Amino acid sequence: MEKYNWSLEKIYKNVDEARAEIKICDEIIEEIIKTEKSVKNLKHIMELSEKSSRLVEKLYCYSYMKRDEDSRVPESQKLALEVNSLGTRFSSAMAFFDPFLMSLSNEELENFYKEGDNEKYRVHFENILRFKPHTLSEQEEKLLANCGEMVGTGQNSFYMLSYADMDYGKIENKDGEKLTPANYNNFLLDENEEVRKEAFDKMYGTISSFKNTYATTLYSAIKNLTILAKVKNYPSARYMELFQDAVPEKVYDSLIESIEEYLPSLHKYYGLRKKALKKDKQYMWDVSVNLDKNFNQKYPYEKARELILAGLKPLGDDYVEVLNRGFDDRWVDVYPREGKAGGAYSWGSYDTEPYILMNYTDDLNSMFTLAHEFGHSMHSYYSRLDNEFLYSQYKIFVAEVASTFNELTLLDYLLKNVKDKNEKIYILNYYINMFIGTVFRQTMFGEFEKNTHLEVEAGNALTADDFTRIMGKLNDKYYGENVERSDLADYLWARIPHFYNNFYVYKYATSFCAASFLSSRVVSGDKEALKSYRNFLKDGCRHHPINQLRMAGIDMEDKNSIAKALEIFKGLVDELEKELEA
């Protein structure tokens, strides 16, 4: 049914219309190249830059979502590649800008701000000028911009190897069903232990047979980032990546330190699972399966819509009204189908709806994924509504706060209204596993990144054995004595695409911790907390992420802030223990 498919025709009626805008964008890019680079033309350059940037953003959004509708359509594949090349042309044309801006004196800039409405550019320019110690000459920056596609070859190689070329075999215990990275987690939820073990062994067994290729790909990506950091005058690659969001390294290290203090609660949970599943030994392939195989509550899409709208009422009537409109106006592409991209995401541009890709399967996870992606979309909606284009894009560091906030607020509603004891255990267990997957697991990955980069920056080359050694120690540390160790599981490093996104995963953990605290204040009825949070959604990128969260009510540089969220996790484990004993 059409109402369950997103409405991309609102962006462009067809591919030809999109290609026409590529030509228009190229004309603007040519004008940027020809325009004399002087302070008298600064406003004109900014207007051209914004105009072309908005078009590129819109075209990226349309072409990649069109491709994800059905990846088998050659025309959609081709358009995505064309838009990617357009993005490179735009980056190359604008490579002069940062060095040019940095060459202007304070007097020239102050005089510029005084003219017309140019004051609006001040914050934007100041955000660029903070990179002055790390910006090269115009020609050097242009060279780096043109090499942008080459730098991403590691990620592309990982993608093609893992998702296109690799054959993970068939699961004989599931009538020969083919194993893929997309359905692997579903096999781990199967109540038949033989199915889970077979999927685990085949996934990691296949990966381990390509360990040297994976290791070379990952080491090259780390080495490239390390070299780039040196070229750009940063003390380390981690410092460089965190600098993009103006996040102190202290935030990263405080997260790891805080998590270590709460590992006993995580280990306790694995002990509760072991007891509830009545297992003498609990293996890696057992840690995701439902605690009660006889309970499998379904949450059809329309039911999920009702629960989400009810659960998010604490955010205000106007918030729920926009959310409801998102359902009606076909922001969401709901169900899986052949050729459609897997997973879920929220995407859009300043000039489009904040669209959502789903692969909805009527389970609890699908409902929370929908609430999560709507959190992103609502954040984007308010950021664009309350800011002009220049300040409409919030930083990645806070991107997961709004999405997780939605999930946690919905969870609070469900736990307060659930009537069935088994369903309460089911939801509690889901909540705990959200914490584990988003906070503990992502922090473990963040620690892996930190450790591998430290070795490379110390001049050490890393092989498959090195990556496996580092991951093995972390597996032992995080899973504890209630989960049997597995040598195969130490190849986990080879199947994580986020390791090619450079110090990204820790943001999931910090965002979840921030959202936990902020959500708990809002659902308690604190009106000032709600006001602060809603202002956070509207800020776009007018303030640095750390300051945005302070304004919302939490200081992520303070280790105690993370502890407040982890206390919620500890309380959930204790509550699950009581429910299981009862």
Secondary structure, 3 states (H helix, E strand, C coil): CHHHCCCHHHCCCCHHHHHHHHHHHHHHHHHHHHCCCCHHHHHHHHHHHHHHHHHHHHHHHHHHHHHHHCCCCHHHHHHHHHHHHHHHHHHHHCCCHHHHHHHCCHHHHHHHHHCCCHHHHHHHHHHHHCCHHHCCCHHHHHHHHHCHHHHCHHHHHHHHHHHHHCCCCEEHHHCCEECCCCCHHHHHCCCCHHHHHHHHHHHHHHHHCCHHHHHHHHHHHHHHHHHHHHHCCCCCHHHHHHHCCCCCHHHHHHHHHHHHHCHHHHHHHHHHHHHHCCCCCCCHHHCCCCCCCCCCCCCCHHHHHHHHHHHCHHHCHHHHHHHHHHHHCCCEECCCCCCCCCCCEEECCCCCCCEEECCCCCCHHHHHHHHHHHHHHHHHHHHHHCCCHHHCCCCHHHHHHHHHHHHHHHHHHHHHHCCCHHHHHHHHHHHHHHHHHHHHHHHHHHHHHHHHHHHHHCCCCCCHHHHHHHHHHHHHHHHHHHCCCCCHHHHHHHHCHHHHCCCCCHHHHHHHHHHHHHHHHHHCCCHHHHHHHHHHHHCCCCCCHHHHHHHHCCCCCCHHHHHHHHHHHHHHHHHHHHHHHC
